[in-house]
């Protein structure tokens, strides 16, 4: 057969060719090559009956095998099935996307931590604002501290009684190990409240940002614990910043300053006693702080009565109500409730985040309290005083990094 000669054959593809290409689709032309002949289909103008697009999902029997000895064309064996359909008959392909479980858990954990931090900072800011308002009108920090612990204890007793929260399973050993923690917590709480009754909220928190320095010094000289050099170096900006803020504070008061310093020292011992005494205990963060508040309340109440007394409280309460009005009662309730809530959230967050993350969050909390109190109470701040606060807070952040 010579090149260009017409040749007709029948293939399994004919029923489609006749439908769409017409009768001439069975004519093929061949060209000669040195090794084999390759078939070409004659292309003519095609007229489709349907104007809809045609989709071909697979192709089979495309071309023919040439036997060079006999020059006989044999159709290839069917490899895949060919299906054609019009666009309006096409079916959607189901696509299932499954997110990796670890990615979902990590995203949920980040969201949970973010909620903890936002709640913690917000509650702390609200507490400090109402606490300062109460102390300005009612300068009795011992009673104010007692009411804060009483409100938290009452809230948790109601929660346990109504089964909103599961009551903890405690024994005598638990309360025995909790006692030194409660003593240190009581001292730290009262000292901080005394400080805020004498000086600005911002100044108290600037001094309280020096707590890491007390932690290192107590751990080093009383417990014999050694720290790497970066930890000691991070104390320099903390101590220097606090000293700069104290020297340049416009309304400096020694009682307020010493109250903040004693609070730092007491909370350091609280953390030490808590780590030693609570190893192996199964009480969660929320219930742990509730038990701590109740025991602290029992310790603080007799001292508050002895230092200030009901007679002074009655006189001071009448003066505050006469000056502020009924809103003063709301201030006392708010500062008491928000004190418990922000501490409870901070203890709950300890179960979810690392100590480093908690330390960074605590540093950011102090920044939010300092800034918000300056804005709300219109506290006069000199540039050198603000610089000292910034240096101290920066040192606290560096300490949290070096400690790890």
MIVEX-836710 format. One record per residue (C-alpha): residue in three letters; chain; y, z, x. Coordinates in nm, 4 decimals. Layout:
// MIVEX-836710
<res=ALA chain=A north=Y up=Z east=X>
...
// end
This chain:
// MIVEX-836710
<res=UNK chain=A north=0.0000 up=0.0000 east=0.0000>
<res=UNK chain=A north=0.3307 up=-0.1078 east=0.1502>
<res=UNK chain=A north=0.6515 up=0.0836 east=0.1635>
<res=UNK chain=A north=0.8545 up=0.0655 east=-0.1525>
<res=UNK chain=A north=0.5531 up=-0.0302 east=-0.3737>
<res=UNK chain=A north=0.5328 up=0.1462 east=-0.7124>
<res=UNK chain=A north=0.2466 up=0.3810 east=-0.7661>
<res=UNK chain=A north=0.1580 up=0.5707 east=-1.0835>
<res=UNK chain=A north=-0.0412 up=0.8901 east=-1.1117>
<res=UNK chain=A north=-0.0937 up=1.1772 east=-1.3548>
<res=UNK chain=A north=-0.0246 up=1.5401 east=-1.2623>
<res=UNK chain=A north=-0.0258 up=1.8746 east=-1.4414>
<res=UNK chain=A north=0.3544 up=1.8577 east=-1.4334>
<res=UNK chain=A north=0.3637 up=1.5427 east=-1.6504>
<res=UNK chain=A north=0.4295 up=1.7165 east=-1.9827>
<res=UNK chain=A north=0.7582 up=1.8539 east=-1.8435>
<res=UNK chain=A north=0.8457 up=1.5312 east=-1.6659>
<res=UNK chain=A north=0.7974 up=1.3214 east=-1.9777>
<res=UNK chain=A north=0.9991 up=1.5623 east=-2.1886>
<res=UNK chain=A north=1.2998 up=1.5804 east=-1.9594>
<res=UNK chain=A north=1.2791 up=1.2749 east=-1.7284>
<res=UNK chain=A north=1.1335 up=1.0093 east=-1.9532>
<res=UNK chain=A north=0.8581 up=0.7599 east=-1.8860>
<res=UNK chain=A north=0.9956 up=0.6511 east=-1.5528>
<res=UNK chain=A north=0.9235 up=0.9916 east=-1.4108>
<res=UNK chain=A north=0.5676 up=0.8778 east=-1.3288>
<res=UNK chain=A north=0.6813 up=0.6192 east=-1.0728>
<res=UNK chain=A north=0.6965 up=0.7293 east=-0.7099>
<res=UNK chain=A north=0.7953 up=0.5451 east=-0.3916>
<res=UNK chain=A north=0.6526 up=0.6061 east=-0.0484>
<res=UNK chain=A north=0.7959 up=0.5577 east=0.2987>
<res=UNK chain=A north=0.5948 up=0.5148 east=0.6166>
<res=UNK chain=A north=0.6243 up=0.7621 east=0.9008>
<res=UNK chain=A north=0.4213 up=0.7708 east=1.2270>
<res=UNK chain=A north=0.2081 up=1.0657 east=1.1259>
<res=UNK chain=A north=0.2051 up=1.0708 east=0.7449>
<res=UNK chain=A north=0.3623 up=0.9317 east=0.4347>
<res=UNK chain=A north=0.5873 up=1.1545 east=0.2306>
<res=UNK chain=A north=0.6408 up=1.0919 east=-0.1367>
<res=UNK chain=A north=0.9853 up=1.0623 east=-0.2876>
<res=UNK chain=A north=1.0571 up=1.0716 east=-0.6570>
<res=UNK chain=A north=1.2835 up=0.8062 east=-0.7946>
<res=UNK chain=A north=1.5960 up=0.9663 east=-0.9328>
<res=UNK chain=A north=1.7505 up=0.8227 east=-1.2443>
<res=UNK chain=A north=2.0174 up=0.9481 east=-1.4799>
<res=UNK chain=A north=1.8736 up=1.2279 east=-1.6845>
<res=UNK chain=A north=1.9733 up=1.3032 east=-2.0368>
<res=UNK chain=A north=1.8775 up=1.6455 east=-2.1634>
<res=UNK chain=A north=1.8470 up=1.7134 east=-2.5318>
<res=UNK chain=A north=1.9652 up=2.0724 east=-2.4884>
<res=UNK chain=A north=2.3048 up=2.1635 east=-2.3473>
<res=UNK chain=A north=2.1840 up=2.5156 east=-2.2553>
<res=UNK chain=A north=2.1084 up=2.5980 east=-1.8930>
<res=UNK chain=A north=1.7488 up=2.5812 east=-1.7827>
<res=UNK chain=A north=1.6038 up=2.8537 east=-1.5601>
<res=UNK chain=A north=1.2915 up=2.7933 east=-1.3538>
<res=UNK chain=A north=1.1312 up=3.1139 east=-1.2357>
<res=UNK chain=A north=0.8714 up=2.9593 east=-1.0022>
<res=UNK chain=A north=0.7492 up=2.6181 east=-0.8833>
<res=UNK chain=A north=0.3899 up=2.5032 east=-0.8473>
<res=UNK chain=A north=0.2275 up=2.1720 east=-0.7452>
<res=UNK chain=A north=0.5456 up=2.0534 east=-0.5790>
<res=UNK chain=A north=0.4397 up=1.7468 east=-0.3789>
<res=UNK chain=A north=0.0940 up=1.6225 east=-0.2821>
<res=UNK chain=A north=-0.1439 up=1.6501 east=0.0098>
<res=UNK chain=A north=-0.2025 up=1.3140 east=0.1815>
<res=UNK chain=A north=-0.5395 up=1.2349 east=0.3243>
<res=UNK chain=A north=-0.4512 up=1.0084 east=0.6190>
<res=UNK chain=A north=-0.7996 up=0.8583 east=0.6440>
<res=UNK chain=A north=-0.8290 up=0.7536 east=0.2803>
<res=UNK chain=A north=-0.4605 up=0.7479 east=0.2009>
<res=UNK chain=A north=-0.5445 up=0.9187 east=-0.1251>
<res=UNK chain=A north=-0.3062 up=1.1677 east=-0.2778>
<res=UNK chain=A north=-0.4538 up=1.4925 east=-0.3945>
<res=UNK chain=A north=-0.2545 up=1.7474 east=-0.5900>
<res=UNK chain=A north=-0.2103 up=2.0841 east=-0.4235>
<res=UNK chain=A north=-0.3860 up=2.3830 east=-0.5607>
<res=UNK chain=A north=-0.1734 up=2.5917 east=-0.7934>
<res=UNK chain=A north=-0.0133 up=2.8759 east=-0.6003>
<res=UNK chain=A north=0.2111 up=3.0336 east=-0.8630>
<res=UNK chain=A north=0.2669 up=2.9803 east=-1.2309>
<res=UNK chain=A north=0.5745 up=2.7861 east=-1.3353>
<res=UNK chain=A north=0.7688 up=2.9081 east=-1.6365>
<res=UNK chain=A north=1.0846 up=2.7591 east=-1.7828>
<res=UNK chain=A north=1.2990 up=2.9062 east=-2.0559>
<res=UNK chain=A north=1.6405 up=2.8531 east=-2.2063>
<res=UNK chain=A north=1.9170 up=3.1011 east=-2.1489>
<res=UNK chain=A north=1.9197 up=3.2427 east=-2.5030>
<res=UNK chain=A north=1.5499 up=3.3220 east=-2.4759>
<res=UNK chain=A north=1.5777 up=3.5094 east=-2.1495>
<res=UNK chain=A north=1.4796 up=3.8746 east=-2.1495>
<res=UNK chain=A north=1.6706 up=4.1437 east=-1.9575>
<res=UNK chain=A north=1.5047 up=4.2774 east=-1.6444>
<res=UNK chain=A north=1.4684 up=4.6528 east=-1.6665>
<res=UNK chain=A north=1.6205 up=4.8253 east=-1.3633>
<res=UNK chain=A north=1.5471 up=5.1891 east=-1.3008>
<res=UNK chain=A north=1.7657 up=5.3716 east=-1.0466>
<res=UNK chain=A north=1.6471 up=5.7141 east=-0.9436>
<res=UNK chain=A north=1.8708 up=5.9327 east=-0.7348>
<res=UNK chain=A north=1.7132 up=6.1213 east=-0.4558>
<res=UNK chain=A north=1.6433 up=6.4769 east=-0.5607>
<res=UNK chain=A north=1.7855 up=6.6229 east=-0.2416>
<res=UNK chain=A north=2.1138 up=6.4366 east=-0.2906>
<res=UNK chain=A north=2.1416 up=6.5711 east=-0.6438>
<res=UNK chain=A north=2.0722 up=6.9253 east=-0.5301>
<res=UNK chain=A north=2.3275 up=6.8994 east=-0.2475>
<res=UNK chain=A north=2.5938 up=6.7696 east=-0.4866>
<res=UNK chain=A north=2.5178 up=7.0460 east=-0.7362>
<res=UNK chain=A north=2.5391 up=7.3081 east=-0.4597>
<res=UNK chain=A north=2.8772 up=7.1777 east=-0.3421>
<res=UNK chain=A north=3.0067 up=7.1835 east=-0.6980>
<res=UNK chain=A north=2.8795 up=7.5385 east=-0.7442>
<res=UNK chain=A north=3.0474 up=7.6570 east=-0.4231>
<res=UNK chain=A north=3.3717 up=7.4883 east=-0.5264>
<res=UNK chain=A north=3.3636 up=7.6674 east=-0.8612>
<res=UNK chain=A north=3.2960 up=7.9986 east=-0.6872>
<res=UNK chain=A north=3.5895 up=7.9529 east=-0.4501>
<res=UNK chain=A north=3.8315 up=7.8389 east=-0.7191>
<res=UNK chain=A north=3.7360 up=8.1306 east=-0.9439>
<res=UNK chain=A north=3.7476 up=8.3788 east=-0.6581>
<res=UNK chain=A north=4.0943 up=8.2726 east=-0.5393>
<res=UNK chain=A north=4.2391 up=8.2494 east=-0.8904>
<res=UNK chain=A north=4.1149 up=8.5939 east=-0.9946>
<res=UNK chain=A north=4.2394 up=8.7466 east=-0.6692>
<res=UNK chain=A north=4.5862 up=8.5977 east=-0.7086>
<res=UNK chain=A north=4.6105 up=8.7208 east=-1.0676>
<res=UNK chain=A north=4.4936 up=9.0695 east=-0.9674>
<res=UNK chain=A north=4.7483 up=9.1013 east=-0.6873>
<res=UNK chain=A north=5.0321 up=8.9918 east=-0.9139>
<res=UNK chain=A north=4.9501 up=9.2387 east=-1.1917>
<res=UNK chain=A north=4.8650 up=9.5128 east=-0.9436>
<res=UNK chain=A north=5.2068 up=9.4832 east=-0.7817>
<res=UNK chain=A north=5.3797 up=9.4807 east=-1.1220>
<res=UNK chain=A north=5.1980 up=9.7996 east=-1.2221>
<res=UNK chain=A north=5.2765 up=9.9732 east=-0.8912>
<res=UNK chain=A north=5.6437 up=9.8776 east=-0.9139>
<res=UNK chain=A north=5.6710 up=10.0420 east=-1.2559>
<res=UNK chain=A north=5.4089 up=10.3134 east=-1.2088>
<res=UNK chain=A north=5.3909 up=10.4234 east=-0.8421>
<res=UNK chain=A north=5.0643 up=10.6113 east=-0.8605>
<res=UNK chain=A north=4.8165 up=10.4198 east=-0.6414>
<res=UNK chain=A north=4.5388 up=10.6793 east=-0.6695>
<res=UNK chain=A north=4.5226 up=10.6527 east=-1.0478>
<res=UNK chain=A north=4.5621 up=10.2756 east=-1.0347>
<res=UNK chain=A north=4.2666 up=10.2520 east=-0.7968>
<res=UNK chain=A north=4.0609 up=10.4799 east=-1.0223>
<res=UNK chain=A north=4.1330 up=10.2681 east=-1.3297>
<res=UNK chain=A north=4.0232 up=9.9544 east=-1.1433>
<res=UNK chain=A north=3.6845 up=10.1061 east=-1.0638>
<res=UNK chain=A north=3.6512 up=10.2546 east=-1.4143>
<res=UNK chain=A north=3.7135 up=9.9199 east=-1.5835>
<res=UNK chain=A north=3.4504 up=9.7469 east=-1.3720>
<res=UNK chain=A north=3.1964 up=10.0209 east=-1.4316>
<res=UNK chain=A north=3.2543 up=10.0062 east=-1.8079>
<res=UNK chain=A north=3.2196 up=9.6275 east=-1.8149>
<res=UNK chain=A north=2.8881 up=9.6374 east=-1.6341>
<res=UNK chain=A north=2.7483 up=9.9208 east=-1.8482>
<res=UNK chain=A north=2.8258 up=9.7181 east=-2.1598>
<res=UNK chain=A north=2.6715 up=9.4078 east=-2.0017>
<res=UNK chain=A north=2.3519 up=9.5962 east=-1.9221>
<res=UNK chain=A north=2.3358 up=9.7590 east=-2.2660>
<res=UNK chain=A north=2.3772 up=9.4262 east=-2.4476>
<res=UNK chain=A north=2.1429 up=9.2473 east=-2.2031>
<res=UNK chain=A north=2.4128 up=9.0019 east=-2.1031>
<res=UNK chain=A north=2.3167 up=9.0961 east=-1.7481>
<res=UNK chain=A north=1.9778 up=9.2251 east=-1.6421>
<res=UNK chain=A north=2.0076 up=9.5895 east=-1.5295>
<res=UNK chain=A north=1.8951 up=9.6508 east=-1.1702>
<res=UNK chain=A north=1.5842 up=9.8451 east=-1.0772>
<res=UNK chain=A north=1.7008 up=10.1206 east=-0.8489>
<res=UNK chain=A north=1.5580 up=10.4403 east=-0.7051>
<res=UNK chain=A north=1.6820 up=10.7423 east=-0.5135>
<res=UNK chain=A north=1.6571 up=10.5609 east=-0.1784>
<res=UNK chain=A north=1.8815 up=10.2848 east=-0.3099>
<res=UNK chain=A north=2.1590 up=10.5245 east=-0.4090>
<res=UNK chain=A north=2.1162 up=10.7173 east=-0.0861>
<res=UNK chain=A north=2.1676 up=10.4031 east=0.1226>
<res=UNK chain=A north=2.4593 up=10.3022 east=-0.1006>
<res=UNK chain=A north=2.6492 up=10.6302 east=-0.0556>
<res=UNK chain=A north=2.8113 up=10.5582 east=0.2855>
<res=UNK chain=A north=2.8991 up=10.2091 east=0.1657>
<res=UNK chain=A north=3.0686 up=10.3573 east=-0.1412>
<res=UNK chain=A north=3.2633 up=10.6098 east=0.0660>
<res=UNK chain=A north=3.3993 up=10.3373 east=0.2938>
<res=UNK chain=A north=3.4713 up=10.1116 east=-0.0058>
<res=UNK chain=A north=3.6638 up=10.3905 east=-0.1814>
<res=UNK chain=A north=3.8795 up=10.4617 east=0.1241>
<res=UNK chain=A north=3.9506 up=10.0939 east=0.1817>
<res=UNK chain=A north=4.0395 up=10.0338 east=-0.1824>
<res=UNK chain=A north=4.2767 up=10.3295 east=-0.2111>
<res=UNK chain=A north=4.4407 up=10.2578 east=0.1250>
<res=UNK chain=A north=4.5109 up=9.8960 east=0.0299>
<res=UNK chain=A north=4.6583 up=10.0046 east=-0.3041>
<res=UNK chain=A north=4.8789 up=10.2626 east=-0.1321>
<res=UNK chain=A north=4.9970 up=9.9908 east=0.1068>
<res=UNK chain=A north=5.0900 up=9.7535 east=-0.1763>
<res=UNK chain=A north=5.2810 up=10.0321 east=-0.3512>
<res=UNK chain=A north=5.5086 up=10.0676 east=-0.0452>
<res=UNK chain=A north=5.5486 up=9.7123 east=0.0925>
<res=UNK chain=A north=5.5349 up=9.3534 east=-0.0261>
<res=UNK chain=A north=5.1986 up=9.2047 east=-0.1234>
<res=UNK chain=A north=5.2422 up=8.9336 east=0.1376>
<res=UNK chain=A north=5.2938 up=9.1869 east=0.4168>
<res=UNK chain=A north=4.9853 up=9.3870 east=0.3158>
<res=UNK chain=A north=4.7687 up=9.0766 east=0.3271>
<res=UNK chain=A north=4.9135 up=8.9646 east=0.6586>
<res=UNK chain=A north=4.8107 up=9.2975 east=0.8104>
<res=UNK chain=A north=4.4733 up=9.2817 east=0.6349>
<res=UNK chain=A north=4.4097 up=8.9447 east=0.7969>
<res=UNK chain=A north=4.3618 up=9.1461 east=1.1186>
<res=UNK chain=A north=4.0327 up=9.2881 east=0.9882>
<res=UNK chain=A north=3.8234 up=9.0733 east=1.2319>
<res=UNK chain=A north=3.9882 up=9.2531 east=1.5249>
<res=UNK chain=A north=3.8737 up=9.5889 east=1.3872>
<res=UNK chain=A north=3.5275 up=9.4454 east=1.3266>
<res=UNK chain=A north=3.4858 up=9.3342 east=1.6890>
<res=UNK chain=A north=3.6264 up=9.6541 east=1.8358>
<res=UNK chain=A north=3.4105 up=9.8831 east=1.6214>
<res=UNK chain=A north=3.0977 up=9.6755 east=1.6818>
<res=UNK chain=A north=3.1620 up=9.6643 east=2.0548>
<res=UNK chain=A north=3.2521 up=10.0275 east=2.1300>
<res=UNK chain=A north=3.0575 up=10.2149 east=1.8592>
<res=UNK chain=A north=2.7521 up=9.9932 east=1.8121>
<res=UNK chain=A north=2.7313 up=9.8431 east=2.1611>
<res=UNK chain=A north=2.7240 up=9.4868 east=2.0278>
<res=UNK chain=A north=2.8414 up=9.2177 east=2.2692>
<res=UNK chain=A north=3.0252 up=8.9001 east=2.1699>
<res=UNK chain=A north=3.0870 up=8.5720 east=2.3507>
<res=UNK chain=A north=3.4215 up=8.5159 east=2.5205>
<res=UNK chain=A north=3.5650 up=8.2833 east=2.2469>
<res=UNK chain=A north=3.5359 up=8.5684 east=1.9965>
<res=UNK chain=A north=3.7482 up=8.7983 east=2.2131>
<res=UNK chain=A north=4.0007 up=8.5211 east=2.2756>
<res=UNK chain=A north=4.0355 up=8.4582 east=1.9019>
<res=UNK chain=A north=4.1561 up=8.8168 east=1.8606>
<res=UNK chain=A north=4.4724 up=8.7467 east=2.0609>
<res=UNK chain=A north=4.6453 up=8.5338 east=1.7937>
<res=UNK chain=A north=4.5278 up=8.7750 east=1.5228>
<res=UNK chain=A north=4.6761 up=9.0807 east=1.6921>
<res=UNK chain=A north=4.9849 up=8.8938 east=1.8105>
<res=UNK chain=A north=5.0544 up=8.7401 east=1.4689>
<res=UNK chain=A north=5.0174 up=9.0713 east=1.2864>
<res=UNK chain=A north=5.2433 up=9.2457 east=1.5380>
<res=UNK chain=A north=5.5065 up=8.9733 east=1.5070>
<res=UNK chain=A north=5.5027 up=8.9980 east=1.1286>
<res=UNK chain=A north=5.5255 up=9.3772 east=1.1366>
<res=UNK chain=A north=5.8223 up=9.3800 east=1.3762>
<res=UNK chain=A north=6.0162 up=9.1194 east=1.1784>
<res=UNK chain=A north=5.9324 up=9.2521 east=0.8275>
<res=UNK chain=A north=6.2582 up=9.3142 east=0.6420>
<res=UNK chain=A north=6.1172 up=9.5901 east=0.4188>
<res=UNK chain=A north=5.8906 up=9.7549 east=0.6720>
<res=UNK chain=A north=5.7392 up=10.0871 east=0.5700>
<res=UNK chain=A north=5.5138 up=10.2926 east=0.7936>
<res=UNK chain=A north=5.3034 up=10.4245 east=0.5042>
<res=UNK chain=A north=5.2446 up=10.0717 east=0.3809>
<res=UNK chain=A north=5.1602 up=9.9503 east=0.7295>
<res=UNK chain=A north=4.9172 up=10.2358 east=0.7974>
<res=UNK chain=A north=4.7582 up=10.1905 east=0.4571>
<res=UNK chain=A north=4.6734 up=9.8291 east=0.5393>
<res=UNK chain=A north=4.5386 up=9.9274 east=0.8814>
<res=UNK chain=A north=4.3200 up=10.2050 east=0.7378>
<res=UNK chain=A north=4.1940 up=9.9615 east=0.4753>
<res=UNK chain=A north=4.0880 up=9.7207 east=0.7483>
<res=UNK chain=A north=3.8989 up=9.9910 east=0.9340>
<res=UNK chain=A north=3.7311 up=10.1233 east=0.6181>
<res=UNK chain=A north=3.6129 up=9.7790 east=0.5065>
<res=UNK chain=A north=3.4668 up=9.7148 east=0.8522>
<res=UNK chain=A north=3.2550 up=10.0283 east=0.8192>
<res=UNK chain=A north=3.1658 up=9.9275 east=0.4650>
<res=UNK chain=A north=3.0259 up=9.5993 east=0.5914>
<res=UNK chain=A north=2.8342 up=9.7718 east=0.8713>
<res=UNK chain=A north=2.6817 up=10.0312 east=0.6369>
<res=UNK chain=A north=2.6015 up=9.7627 east=0.3835>
<res=UNK chain=A north=2.4096 up=9.5530 east=0.6367>
<res=UNK chain=A north=2.2123 up=9.8524 east=0.7638>
<res=UNK chain=A north=2.1407 up=10.0178 east=0.4314>
<res=UNK chain=A north=2.0665 up=9.7183 east=0.2116>
<res=UNK chain=A north=1.8004 up=9.5464 east=0.4221>
<res=UNK chain=A north=1.4975 up=9.4836 east=0.2066>
<res=UNK chain=A north=1.6734 up=9.5825 east=-0.1193>
<res=UNK chain=A north=1.6299 up=9.3397 east=-0.4083>
<res=UNK chain=A north=1.9500 up=9.4166 east=-0.6020>
<res=UNK chain=A north=2.1583 up=9.1017 east=-0.6497>
<res=UNK chain=A north=2.5254 up=9.0574 east=-0.5657>
<res=UNK chain=A north=2.6632 up=9.1205 east=-0.9157>
<res=UNK chain=A north=2.4563 up=9.4321 east=-0.9822>
<res=UNK chain=A north=2.5072 up=9.5544 east=-0.6266>
<res=UNK chain=A north=2.8836 up=9.5548 east=-0.6673>
<res=UNK chain=A north=2.8508 up=9.7191 east=-1.0099>
<res=UNK chain=A north=2.6497 up=10.0065 east=-0.8602>
<res=UNK chain=A north=2.9007 up=10.0289 east=-0.5761>
<res=UNK chain=A north=3.1901 up=10.0552 east=-0.8232>
<res=UNK chain=A north=3.0208 up=10.3306 east=-1.0226>
<res=UNK chain=A north=2.9450 up=10.5407 east=-0.7181>
<res=UNK chain=A north=3.2948 up=10.4854 east=-0.5795>
<res=UNK chain=A north=3.4394 up=10.5939 east=-0.9130>
<res=UNK chain=A north=3.2505 up=10.9228 east=-0.8959>
<res=UNK chain=A north=3.3801 up=10.9793 east=-0.5427>
<res=UNK chain=A north=3.7411 up=10.8818 east=-0.6111>
<res=UNK chain=A north=3.8103 up=11.0585 east=-0.9426>
<res=UNK chain=A north=3.8298 up=11.4184 east=-0.8141>
<res=UNK chain=A north=4.0473 up=11.3146 east=-0.5189>
<res=UNK chain=A north=4.2846 up=11.1219 east=-0.7472>
<res=UNK chain=A north=4.3223 up=11.4273 east=-0.9701>
<res=UNK chain=A north=4.3866 up=11.6486 east=-0.6685>
<res=UNK chain=A north=4.6408 up=11.4214 east=-0.5004>
<res=UNK chain=A north=4.8447 up=11.3068 east=-0.8014>
<res=UNK chain=A north=4.7247 up=11.4959 east=-1.1095>
<res=UNK chain=A north=4.7484 up=11.4406 east=-1.4855>
<res=UNK chain=A north=5.0972 up=11.5910 east=-1.5168>
<res=UNK chain=A north=5.2555 up=11.3362 east=-1.2841>
<res=UNK chain=A north=5.0559 up=11.0576 east=-1.4499>
<res=UNK chain=A north=5.1860 up=11.1505 east=-1.7951>
<res=UNK chain=A north=5.5489 up=11.1576 east=-1.6822>
<res=UNK chain=A north=5.5163 up=10.8315 east=-1.4911>
<res=UNK chain=A north=5.3373 up=10.6610 east=-1.7807>
<res=UNK chain=A north=5.6130 up=10.7489 east=-2.0281>
<res=UNK chain=A north=5.8816 up=10.6174 east=-1.7948>
<res=UNK chain=A north=5.6939 up=10.2931 east=-1.7348>
<res=UNK chain=A north=5.6367 up=10.2302 east=-2.1055>
<res=UNK chain=A north=6.0007 up=10.3072 east=-2.1848>
<res=UNK chain=A north=6.1204 up=10.0611 east=-1.9183>
<res=UNK chain=A north=5.8647 up=9.7800 east=-1.9577>
<res=UNK chain=A north=5.7490 up=9.8256 east=-2.3159>
<res=UNK chain=A north=5.4003 up=9.7560 east=-2.4557>
<res=UNK chain=A north=5.3441 up=9.4869 east=-2.1936>
<res=UNK chain=A north=5.2906 up=9.7594 east=-1.9368>
<res=UNK chain=A north=4.9609 up=9.8549 east=-2.1021>
<res=UNK chain=A north=4.8507 up=9.4925 east=-2.0742>
<res=UNK chain=A north=4.9445 up=9.4906 east=-1.7056>
<res=UNK chain=A north=4.7249 up=9.7944 east=-1.6391>
<res=UNK chain=A north=4.4295 up=9.6440 east=-1.8265>
<res=UNK chain=A north=4.4725 up=9.3082 east=-1.6537>
<res=UNK chain=A north=4.4896 up=9.4471 east=-1.3008>
<res=UNK chain=A north=4.1863 up=9.6687 east=-1.3644>
<res=UNK chain=A north=3.9702 up=9.3934 east=-1.5123>
<res=UNK chain=A north=4.0711 up=9.1235 east=-1.2654>
<res=UNK chain=A north=4.0060 up=9.3551 east=-0.9715>
<res=UNK chain=A north=3.6455 up=9.3940 east=-1.0784>
<res=UNK chain=A north=3.6001 up=9.0255 east=-1.1611>
<res=UNK chain=A north=3.7301 up=8.8886 east=-0.8322>
<res=UNK chain=A north=3.5197 up=9.1320 east=-0.6288>
<res=UNK chain=A north=3.2159 up=9.0569 east=-0.8404>
<res=UNK chain=A north=3.2549 up=8.6819 east=-0.7874>
<res=UNK chain=A north=3.2973 up=8.7342 east=-0.4121>
<res=UNK chain=A north=2.9733 up=8.9336 east=-0.3948>
<res=UNK chain=A north=2.7931 up=8.6732 east=-0.6076>
<res=UNK chain=A north=2.9135 up=8.3960 east=-0.3771>
<res=UNK chain=A north=2.7542 up=8.5731 east=-0.0792>
<res=UNK chain=A north=2.4152 up=8.4862 east=-0.2301>
<res=UNK chain=A north=2.5021 up=8.1160 east=-0.2345>
<res=UNK chain=A north=2.6938 up=8.0449 east=0.0856>
<res=UNK chain=A north=2.6716 up=8.1245 east=0.4534>
<res=UNK chain=A north=2.8771 up=8.4025 east=0.6143>
<res=UNK chain=A north=3.0866 up=8.1386 east=0.7950>
<res=UNK chain=A north=3.1745 up=7.9630 east=0.4701>
<res=UNK chain=A north=3.2546 up=8.2982 east=0.3094>
<res=UNK chain=A north=3.4807 up=8.3930 east=0.6012>
<res=UNK chain=A north=3.6699 up=8.0645 east=0.5783>
<res=UNK chain=A north=3.7028 up=8.1118 east=0.2039>
<res=UNK chain=A north=3.8373 up=8.4615 east=0.2560>
<res=UNK chain=A north=4.0985 up=8.3268 east=0.4973>
<res=UNK chain=A north=4.2082 up=8.0638 east=0.2468>
<res=UNK chain=A north=4.2204 up=8.3345 east=-0.0215>
<res=UNK chain=A north=4.4727 up=8.5322 east=0.1816>
<res=UNK chain=A north=4.6888 up=8.2230 east=0.2225>
<res=UNK chain=A north=4.6904 up=8.1642 east=-0.1542>
<res=UNK chain=A north=4.7777 up=8.5301 east=-0.2228>
<res=UNK chain=A north=5.0572 up=8.5391 east=0.0376>
<res=UNK chain=A north=5.2175 up=8.2150 east=-0.0819>
<res=UNK chain=A north=5.1886 up=8.2948 east=-0.4525>
<res=UNK chain=A north=5.3270 up=8.6490 east=-0.4133>
<res=UNK chain=A north=5.6258 up=8.5242 east=-0.2118>
<res=UNK chain=A north=5.7044 up=8.2708 east=-0.4845>
<res=UNK chain=A north=5.6547 up=8.5026 east=-0.7829>
<res=UNK chain=A north=5.8257 up=8.8127 east=-0.6446>
<res=UNK chain=A north=6.0921 up=8.6171 east=-0.4505>
<res=UNK chain=A north=6.0041 up=8.8025 east=-0.1329>
<res=UNK chain=A north=6.2579 up=8.7303 east=0.1440>
<res=UNK chain=A north=6.0802 up=8.5873 east=0.4467>
<res=UNK chain=A north=6.2368 up=8.5117 east=0.7820>
<res=UNK chain=A north=6.1094 up=8.2100 east=0.9779>
<res=UNK chain=A north=5.9840 up=8.4330 east=1.2611>
<res=UNK chain=A north=5.7973 up=8.6449 east=1.0038>
<res=UNK chain=A north=5.6345 up=8.3366 east=0.8545>
<res=UNK chain=A north=5.5384 up=8.2218 east=1.2040>
<res=UNK chain=A north=5.3666 up=8.5534 east=1.2707>
<res=UNK chain=A north=5.1719 up=8.5231 east=0.9453>
<res=UNK chain=A north=5.0641 up=8.1688 east=1.0321>
<res=UNK chain=A north=4.9484 up=8.2748 east=1.3802>
<res=UNK chain=A north=4.7476 up=8.5672 east=1.2406>
<res=UNK chain=A north=4.5775 up=8.3522 east=0.9760>
<res=UNK chain=A north=4.5021 up=8.0833 east=1.2326>
<res=UNK chain=A north=4.3459 up=8.3458 east=1.4559>
<res=UNK chain=A north=4.1289 up=8.4617 east=1.1658>
<res=UNK chain=A north=4.0053 up=8.1068 east=1.1175>
<res=UNK chain=A north=3.9321 up=8.0678 east=1.4898>
<res=UNK chain=A north=3.7447 up=8.3964 east=1.4838>
<res=UNK chain=A north=3.5206 up=8.2772 east=1.2001>
<res=UNK chain=A north=3.4408 up=7.9649 east=1.3995>
<res=UNK chain=A north=3.3762 up=8.1457 east=1.7280>
<res=UNK chain=A north=3.1645 up=8.4136 east=1.5612>
<res=UNK chain=A north=2.9059 up=8.1487 east=1.4691>
// end
